[in-house]
Amino acid sequence: MSKASGTLDRRQAVKELLAGRKDLLVVTGLGSPSYDVFAAGDHDGNFYLWGAMGGAAMVGLGIALAQPKRPVLVLTGDGEQLMGLGSLLTVAVHKPNNLTVAVLDNGHFGETGMQKSHAGLGAQLNLIAQGAGFAAVDEIDDLAGIAKLRGTLQAVGNGARFAHIKIATGNPERALPPRDGTFVKNRFRGHLGLAPN
């Protein structure tokens, strides 16, 4: 069976990862990663996705290509990333120098009842990202690894990075970010110095 699940508390890991985030732009995958990022502190540079399962990495790629001098973090879950597995290939071939895709992996689909995901059944996202051609692939299972990853998030110029973060199975209480997509989009654009549209 899989070794996807870890012992890291997801909320603590995300809070530590985003500490001192500076000008980091953050795109969250559907569900728990959005709640985790919001619980760590709402920010105008957060782009919460409320749908489009499997689309977080592609949204992050678009932002990274449009804002090449700004560091971008996609923070998503194993279920969401598995739904958009081909996006890892697309990110890797575009080689954005300012994008990190970090997957919180507990081996389950948290939003639909904690059924095992493919990661929980043995798929290894780190090896998939490595095979896709990411410039760097990290396997993280402790807070020291989170701190090390945090130190790389501001780097621009090293190629796309992938982080596989093994978190404990569990469903913390939801911390709901804004659900109004137009508001989130316009707030994010304003943070980038762009007019609403």
Backbone as CSV, one residue per row, in Angstrom:
resi,resn,N_x,N_y,N_z,CA_x,CA_y,CA_z,C_x,C_y,C_z
1,MET,0.830,-1.196,0.000,0.000,0.000,0.000,0.871,1.253,0.000
2,SER,0.209,2.382,0.007,0.880,3.666,-0.134,1.505,4.148,1.159
3,LYS,2.494,4.980,1.007,3.075,5.704,2.127,2.725,7.177,2.010
4,ALA,1.594,7.478,1.334,1.229,8.868,1.058,0.952,9.653,2.322
5,SER,0.249,9.071,3.282,-0.104,9.807,4.488,1.111,9.997,5.379
6,GLY,1.169,11.163,5.999,2.236,11.460,6.926,1.662,11.827,8.279
7,THR,2.463,12.500,9.068,2.025,12.893,10.402,1.932,14.408,10.551
8,LEU,2.309,15.152,9.522,2.256,16.613,9.603,0.818,17.097,9.714
9,ASP,0.579,18.015,10.654,-0.719,18.665,10.744,-0.812,19.672,9.606
10,ARG,-1.827,19.547,8.763,-1.929,20.373,7.558,-1.982,21.855,7.887
11,ARG,-2.751,22.248,8.889,-2.889,23.670,9.223,-1.565,24.249,9.709
12,GLN,-0.876,23.506,10.551,0.417,23.975,11.039,1.422,24.065,9.895
13,ALA,1.428,23.063,9.028,2.367,23.052,7.904,2.135,24.249,6.986
14,VAL,0.878,24.539,6.672,0.562,25.658,5.772,0.896,26.988,6.446
15,LYS,0.568,27.116,7.717,0.896,28.356,8.442,2.403,28.595,8.442
16,GLU,3.167,27.565,8.701,4.633,27.683,8.686,5.149,28.005,7.286
17,LEU,4.555,27.395,6.281,4.996,27.613,4.907,4.784,29.055,4.472
18,LEU,3.682,29.657,4.907,3.342,31.013,4.466,3.859,32.110,5.395
19,ALA,4.523,31.748,6.467,5.063,32.755,7.393,6.056,33.651,6.653
20,GLY,5.904,34.964,6.813,6.821,35.902,6.157,6.780,35.793,4.647
21,ARG,5.609,35.702,4.076,5.441,35.396,2.652,5.871,36.512,1.707
22,LYS,6.041,37.712,2.179,6.461,38.856,1.358,5.527,39.026,0.158
23,ASP,6.082,38.990,-1.067,5.252,39.250,-2.257,4.790,37.966,-2.949
24,LEU,4.789,36.855,-2.223,4.371,35.571,-2.772,2.893,35.595,-3.162
25,LEU,2.599,35.166,-4.386,1.226,34.991,-4.849,0.855,33.529,-4.629
26,VAL,-0.349,33.286,-4.105,-0.751,31.925,-3.751,-2.068,31.569,-4.434
27,VAL,-2.049,30.471,-5.168,-3.250,29.909,-5.783,-3.588,28.646,-5.006
28,THR,-4.840,28.527,-4.564,-5.212,27.351,-3.784,-6.113,26.432,-4.583
29,GLY,-5.899,25.151,-4.372,-6.772,24.160,-4.982,-8.094,24.082,-4.238
30,LEU,-9.029,23.477,-4.873,-10.376,23.281,-4.361,-10.366,22.659,-2.966
31,GLY,-11.197,23.169,-2.079,-11.431,22.536,-0.788,-10.424,22.864,0.293
32,SER,-9.933,21.831,0.953,-9.123,21.999,2.162,-7.913,22.910,2.004
33,PRO,-7.165,22.868,0.896,-6.054,23.814,0.782,-6.513,25.276,0.848
34,SER,-7.687,25.577,0.291,-8.217,26.942,0.403,-8.509,27.279,1.855
35,TYR,-9.092,26.327,2.585,-9.388,26.565,3.994,-8.102,26.744,4.798
36,ASP,-7.090,25.937,4.469,-5.815,26.009,5.192,-5.128,27.354,4.981
37,VAL,-5.104,27.816,3.734,-4.454,29.092,3.427,-5.213,30.244,4.088
38,PHE,-6.530,30.207,4.024,-7.333,31.246,4.673,-7.106,31.235,6.184
39,ALA,-7.057,30.049,6.783,-6.820,29.937,8.224,-5.450,30.491,8.609
40,ALA,-4.486,30.407,7.690,-3.138,30.942,7.956,-3.109,32.459,7.872
41,GLY,-4.153,33.064,7.316,-4.242,34.524,7.209,-4.654,34.947,5.816
42,ASP,-5.824,35.551,5.716,-6.293,36.024,4.411,-5.335,37.088,3.881
43,HIS,-5.215,37.153,2.573,-4.253,38.058,1.949,-4.767,38.407,0.563
44,ASP,-4.543,39.637,0.138,-4.978,40.049,-1.201,-4.261,39.281,-2.309
45,GLY,-3.121,38.694,-1.998,-2.370,37.909,-2.971,-2.770,36.442,-3.009
46,ASN,-3.885,36.104,-2.348,-4.406,34.732,-2.402,-5.486,34.647,-3.467
47,PHE,-5.389,33.648,-4.321,-6.405,33.387,-5.329,-7.020,32.035,-5.015
48,TYR,-8.186,32.086,-4.350,-8.869,30.872,-3.915,-9.712,30.315,-5.054
49,LEU,-9.557,29.022,-5.307,-10.393,28.366,-6.312,-11.502,27.606,-5.604
50,TRP,-12.729,27.872,-6.005,-13.888,27.220,-5.405,-14.438,26.101,-6.277
51,GLY,-13.890,25.926,-7.414,-14.352,24.877,-8.316,-13.199,24.522,-9.227
52,ALA,-13.506,24.121,-10.421,-12.465,23.815,-11.410,-11.482,22.783,-10.865
53,MET,-12.023,21.690,-10.337,-11.136,20.672,-9.762,-10.127,20.211,-10.796
54,GLY,-8.874,20.246,-10.408,-7.789,19.879,-11.295,-7.156,21.059,-11.993
55,GLY,-7.664,22.277,-11.746,-7.187,23.452,-12.461,-6.179,24.319,-11.738
56,ALA,-5.858,24.023,-10.486,-5.001,24.922,-9.704,-3.622,25.123,-10.336
57,ALA,-2.980,24.047,-10.754,-1.636,24.184,-11.334,-1.666,25.002,-12.620
58,MET,-2.723,24.856,-13.418,-2.811,25.619,-14.668,-3.072,27.097,-14.396
59,VAL,-3.908,27.403,-13.407,-4.118,28.806,-13.030,-2.801,29.387,-12.534
60,GLY,-2.101,28.634,-11.696,-0.796,29.091,-11.204,0.201,29.303,-12.325
61,LEU,0.211,28.413,-13.309,1.110,28.577,-14.457,0.784,29.856,-15.209
62,GLY,-0.494,30.111,-15.449,-0.884,31.335,-16.153,-0.423,32.577,-15.424
63,ILE,-0.597,32.593,-14.109,-0.168,33.750,-13.316,1.351,33.867,-13.338
64,ALA,2.051,32.750,-13.210,3.518,32.779,-13.218,4.055,33.312,-14.548
65,LEU,3.445,32.915,-15.657,3.893,33.396,-16.961,3.555,34.868,-17.163
66,ALA,2.408,35.300,-16.622,1.998,36.704,-16.770,2.762,37.633,-15.823
67,GLN,3.265,37.099,-14.720,3.973,37.882,-13.698,5.340,37.235,-13.436
68,PRO,6.236,37.224,-14.412,7.479,36.452,-14.287,8.429,36.914,-13.191
69,LYS,8.237,38.109,-12.659,9.119,38.589,-11.587,8.545,38.338,-10.204
70,ARG,7.330,37.785,-10.153,6.675,37.516,-8.874,6.712,36.022,-8.577
71,PRO,7.078,35.619,-7.368,7.022,34.197,-7.025,5.568,33.746,-6.858
72,VAL,5.276,32.559,-7.360,3.918,32.017,-7.318,3.972,30.631,-6.687
73,LEU,3.051,30.401,-5.753,2.902,29.091,-5.120,1.505,28.572,-5.409
74,VAL,1.428,27.366,-5.951,0.165,26.649,-6.039,0.159,25.682,-4.869
75,LEU,-0.857,25.784,-4.021,-0.982,24.886,-2.881,-2.281,24.118,-3.047
76,THR,-2.171,22.830,-3.264,-3.341,22.023,-3.565,-3.255,20.683,-2.860
77,GLY,-4.276,19.865,-3.036,-4.298,18.546,-2.429,-4.031,17.453,-3.448
78,ASP,-3.797,16.249,-2.945,-3.502,15.137,-3.837,-4.676,14.823,-4.758
79,GLY,-5.899,14.854,-4.239,-7.058,14.558,-5.081,-7.226,15.561,-6.206
80,GLU,-7.083,16.843,-5.876,-7.221,17.902,-6.885,-6.119,17.795,-7.924
81,GLN,-4.882,17.555,-7.497,-3.781,17.460,-8.445,-3.906,16.224,-9.327
82,LEU,-4.359,15.123,-8.741,-4.561,13.914,-9.544,-5.619,14.128,-10.620
83,MET,-6.620,14.948,-10.331,-7.661,15.245,-11.320,-7.076,16.007,-12.513
84,GLY,-6.018,16.781,-12.281,-5.370,17.540,-13.352,-3.937,17.097,-13.559
85,LEU,-3.731,15.799,-13.603,-2.371,15.258,-13.665,-1.575,15.771,-14.864
86,GLY,-2.251,15.944,-15.996,-1.566,16.434,-17.188,-1.007,17.835,-17.020
87,SER,-1.555,18.596,-16.083,-1.053,19.955,-15.869,0.397,19.947,-15.403
88,LEU,0.806,18.891,-14.708,2.215,18.819,-14.286,3.134,18.759,-15.504
89,LEU,2.713,18.068,-16.533,3.496,18.000,-17.769,3.568,19.370,-18.434
90,THR,2.436,20.063,-18.451,2.387,21.382,-19.078,3.260,22.376,-18.327
91,VAL,3.182,22.363,-17.008,4.034,23.248,-16.202,5.502,22.950,-16.492
92,ALA,5.869,21.689,-16.491,7.271,21.309,-16.678,7.810,21.732,-18.035
93,VAL,7.011,21.591,-19.098,7.528,21.957,-20.417,7.620,23.471,-20.591
94,HIS,6.812,24.243,-19.859,6.896,25.703,-19.934,8.041,26.257,-19.089
95,LYS,8.527,25.483,-18.134,9.688,25.850,-17.318,9.599,27.242,-16.670
96,PRO,8.485,27.576,-16.018,8.425,28.886,-15.357,9.449,28.947,-14.225
97,ASN,10.187,30.027,-14.173,11.241,30.173,-13.171,10.734,30.646,-11.818
98,ASN,9.444,30.904,-11.721,8.914,31.522,-10.510,7.758,30.742,-9.905
99,LEU,7.604,29.471,-10.276,6.438,28.695,-9.847,6.844,27.487,-9.023
100,THR,6.157,27.338,-7.884,6.259,26.136,-7.063,4.869,25.531,-6.957
101,VAL,4.767,24.245,-7.246,3.525,23.502,-7.043,3.751,22.612,-5.824
102,ALA,2.972,22.858,-4.767,3.083,22.067,-3.543,1.782,21.312,-3.324
103,VAL,1.896,20.005,-3.143,0.721,19.152,-2.966,0.686,18.630,-1.538
104,LEU,-0.416,18.952,-0.850,-0.666,18.408,0.483,-1.297,17.032,0.289
105,ASP,-0.569,15.985,0.624,-0.996,14.628,0.300,-1.315,13.836,1.566
106,ASN,-2.607,13.544,1.749,-3.005,12.652,2.834,-3.559,11.338,2.287
107,GLY,-3.496,11.177,0.960,-3.943,9.941,0.340,-5.449,9.774,0.286
108,HIS,-6.182,10.900,0.453,-7.647,10.824,0.484,-8.283,12.010,-0.234
109,PHE,-9.535,11.813,-0.642,-10.365,12.895,-1.166,-11.129,13.498,0.009
110,GLY,-10.636,14.604,0.546,-11.216,15.187,1.743,-12.597,15.777,1.554
111,GLU,-12.895,16.261,0.366,-14.157,16.968,0.147,-15.343,16.048,-0.105
112,THR,-15.086,14.787,-0.372,-16.199,13.908,-0.747,-16.359,12.722,0.187
113,GLY,-15.754,12.778,1.361,-15.973,11.712,2.339,-14.755,10.902,2.730
114,MET,-13.572,11.392,2.389,-12.314,10.739,2.769,-12.106,9.358,2.130
115,GLN,-12.590,9.207,0.901,-12.257,8.003,0.160,-10.776,8.060,-0.207
116,LYS,-10.142,6.898,-0.332,-8.729,6.891,-0.725,-8.573,7.432,-2.137
117,SER,-7.556,8.269,-2.308,-7.219,8.766,-3.643,-6.239,7.787,-4.293
118,HIS,-5.882,8.059,-5.522,-4.862,7.228,-6.175,-3.552,7.283,-5.395
119,ALA,-3.269,8.431,-4.786,-2.061,8.533,-3.957,-2.154,7.600,-2.764
120,GLY,-3.339,7.476,-2.201,-3.542,6.551,-1.089,-3.485,5.100,-1.524
121,LEU,-3.600,4.870,-2.819,-3.548,3.516,-3.367,-2.211,3.204,-4.035
122,GLY,-1.250,4.128,-3.898,0.097,3.824,-4.373,0.703,4.755,-5.392
123,ALA,-0.072,5.654,-6.023,0.513,6.590,-6.986,1.481,7.523,-6.252
124,GLN,2.619,7.785,-6.853,3.651,8.602,-6.218,3.813,9.907,-6.995
125,LEU,3.172,10.949,-6.492,3.172,12.240,-7.188,4.573,12.813,-7.359
126,ASN,5.453,12.570,-6.414,6.821,13.077,-6.553,7.523,12.455,-7.756
127,LEU,7.312,11.175,-7.980,7.939,10.512,-9.127,7.302,10.962,-10.438
128,ILE,5.992,11.224,-10.402,5.306,11.728,-11.598,5.853,13.100,-11.967
129,ALA,6.021,13.982,-10.958,6.571,15.320,-11.215,8.014,15.236,-11.712
130,GLN,8.770,14.336,-11.135,10.157,14.159,-11.572,10.199,13.701,-13.032
131,GLY,9.350,12.744,-13.370,9.285,12.257,-14.746,8.788,13.312,-15.717
132,ALA,7.933,14.215,-15.225,7.425,15.295,-16.080,8.522,16.284,-16.430
133,GLY,9.535,16.403,-15.582,10.647,17.299,-15.878,10.754,18.531,-15.001
134,PHE,10.161,18.510,-13.804,10.324,19.641,-12.887,11.797,19.807,-12.544
135,ALA,12.225,21.060,-12.405,13.630,21.351,-12.107,14.035,20.825,-10.742
136,ALA,13.113,20.844,-9.795,13.395,20.344,-8.449,12.142,19.668,-7.922
137,VAL,12.329,18.552,-7.233,11.223,17.817,-6.611,11.639,17.510,-5.182
138,ASP,10.823,17.967,-4.228,11.110,17.731,-2.816,10.044,16.854,-2.194
139,GLU,10.474,15.975,-1.323,9.597,15.118,-0.533,9.678,15.629,0.905
140,ILE,8.544,16.060,1.462,8.548,16.717,2.777,7.622,15.977,3.728
141,ASP,8.165,15.642,4.899,7.340,14.962,5.895,7.537,15.509,7.308
142,ASP,8.208,16.668,7.415,8.383,17.275,8.735,8.484,18.791,8.600
143,LEU,8.441,19.483,9.739,8.470,20.946,9.716,9.816,21.494,9.259
144,ALA,10.880,20.738,9.435,12.184,21.174,8.914,12.125,21.247,7.390
145,GLY,11.460,20.296,6.772,11.289,20.321,5.326,10.414,21.484,4.874
146,ILE,9.396,21.800,5.674,8.544,22.954,5.378,9.375,24.234,5.432
147,ALA,10.205,24.373,6.459,11.054,25.565,6.596,12.021,25.677,5.426
148,LYS,12.571,24.566,4.997,13.490,24.571,3.855,12.760,25.000,2.580
149,LEU,11.558,24.467,2.377,10.768,24.847,1.208,10.432,26.334,1.256
150,ARG,10.032,26.829,2.426,9.701,28.254,2.578,10.870,29.122,2.123
151,GLY,12.079,28.685,2.399,13.268,29.430,2.000,13.489,29.497,0.503
152,THR,12.828,28.625,-0.254,12.999,28.625,-1.717,11.865,29.337,-2.456
153,LEU,10.774,29.640,-1.754,9.578,30.149,-2.435,9.782,31.496,-3.116
154,GLN,10.688,32.322,-2.594,10.908,33.649,-3.173,11.861,33.608,-4.373
155,ALA,12.496,32.474,-4.585,13.488,32.368,-5.661,12.822,32.473,-7.028
156,VAL,13.400,33.286,-7.879,12.945,33.405,-9.261,14.163,33.133,-10.138
157,GLY,14.052,32.132,-10.990,15.163,31.842,-11.882,15.686,30.433,-11.797
158,ASN,15.052,29.575,-10.997,15.562,28.218,-10.832,14.716,27.150,-11.514
159,GLY,13.692,27.537,-12.262,12.809,26.561,-12.898,11.669,26.162,-11.983
160,ALA,10.701,25.477,-12.551,9.529,25.053,-11.780,9.933,24.039,-10.716
161,ARG,9.337,24.201,-9.535,9.629,23.315,-8.414,8.345,22.583,-8.010
162,PHE,8.511,21.365,-7.502,7.388,20.564,-7.023,7.709,20.099,-5.619
163,ALA,6.742,20.233,-4.721,6.917,19.758,-3.352,5.773,18.823,-3.003
164,HIS,6.125,17.656,-2.577,5.156,16.639,-2.148,5.184,16.629,-0.626
165,ILE,4.119,17.171,-0.015,4.068,17.340,1.441,3.132,16.286,2.019
166,LYS,3.687,15.378,2.805,2.908,14.292,3.398,2.257,14.783,4.685
167,ILE,0.941,14.845,4.661,0.201,15.336,5.824,-0.627,14.205,6.431
168,ALA,-1.021,14.410,7.675,-1.853,13.431,8.366,-3.259,13.429,7.784
169,THR,-3.895,12.286,7.835,-5.289,12.185,7.443,-6.128,12.871,8.509
170,GLY,-7.092,13.624,8.091,-7.963,14.325,9.022,-8.651,15.460,8.313
171,ASN,-9.702,15.953,8.915,-10.470,17.039,8.328,-10.671,18.126,9.365
172,PRO,-9.753,19.095,9.459,-9.960,20.177,10.426,-11.194,21.001,10.076
173,GLU,-11.692,21.722,11.050,-12.862,22.561,10.823,-12.590,23.518,9.670
174,ARG,-13.588,23.720,8.841,-13.429,24.584,7.674,-13.296,26.046,8.080
175,ALA,-12.350,26.712,7.465,-12.187,28.161,7.590,-12.449,28.693,6.192
176,LEU,-13.615,29.282,5.990,-14.072,29.588,4.637,-13.610,30.961,4.152
177,PRO,-12.808,30.985,3.082,-12.417,32.261,2.475,-13.582,32.855,1.692
178,PRO,-13.403,34.070,1.171,-14.477,34.666,0.364,-14.890,33.733,-0.774
179,ARG,-16.202,33.634,-0.989,-16.716,32.748,-2.032,-17.099,33.493,-3.305
180,ASP,-17.057,34.795,-3.272,-17.442,35.596,-4.431,-16.256,35.652,-5.396
181,GLY,-16.370,34.902,-6.500,-15.267,34.799,-7.448,-14.866,36.130,-8.051
182,THR,-15.839,36.986,-8.325,-15.528,38.302,-8.891,-14.745,39.138,-7.884
183,PHE,-15.153,39.081,-6.620,-14.430,39.804,-5.576,-12.991,39.305,-5.463
184,VAL,-12.814,37.989,-5.402,-11.470,37.418,-5.268,-10.600,37.820,-6.457
185,LYS,-11.162,37.718,-7.660,-10.410,38.079,-8.876,-10.009,39.549,-8.853
186,ASN,-10.964,40.443,-8.558,-10.670,41.875,-8.574,-9.713,42.276,-7.459
187,ARG,-9.842,41.654,-6.303,-8.915,41.932,-5.210,-7.504,41.501,-5.598
188,PHE,-7.388,40.332,-6.212,-6.091,39.813,-6.648,-5.492,40.720,-7.721
189,ARG,-6.309,41.138,-8.687,-5.822,42.062,-9.717,-5.357,43.376,-9.092
190,GLY,-6.114,43.893,-8.140,-5.718,45.104,-7.460,-4.382,44.954,-6.748
191,HIS,-4.168,43.781,-6.149,-2.887,43.502,-5.484,-1.722,43.542,-6.485
192,LEU,-2.002,43.182,-7.719,-0.984,43.214,-8.774,-0.861,44.583,-9.447
193,GLY,-1.692,45.542,-9.009,-1.668,46.879,-9.610,-2.435,46.959,-10.894
194,LEU,-3.349,46.006,-11.111,-4.162,45.984,-12.333,-5.573,46.421,-12.022
195,ALA,-6.215,47.045,-12.984,-7.596,47.495,-12.798,-8.538,46.305,-12.835
196,PRO,-9.648,46.383,-12.085,-10.654,45.323,-12.176,-11.189,45.239,-13.598
197,ASN,-11.635,44.062,-13.984,-12.278,43.936,-15.303,-13.478,43.025,-15.220
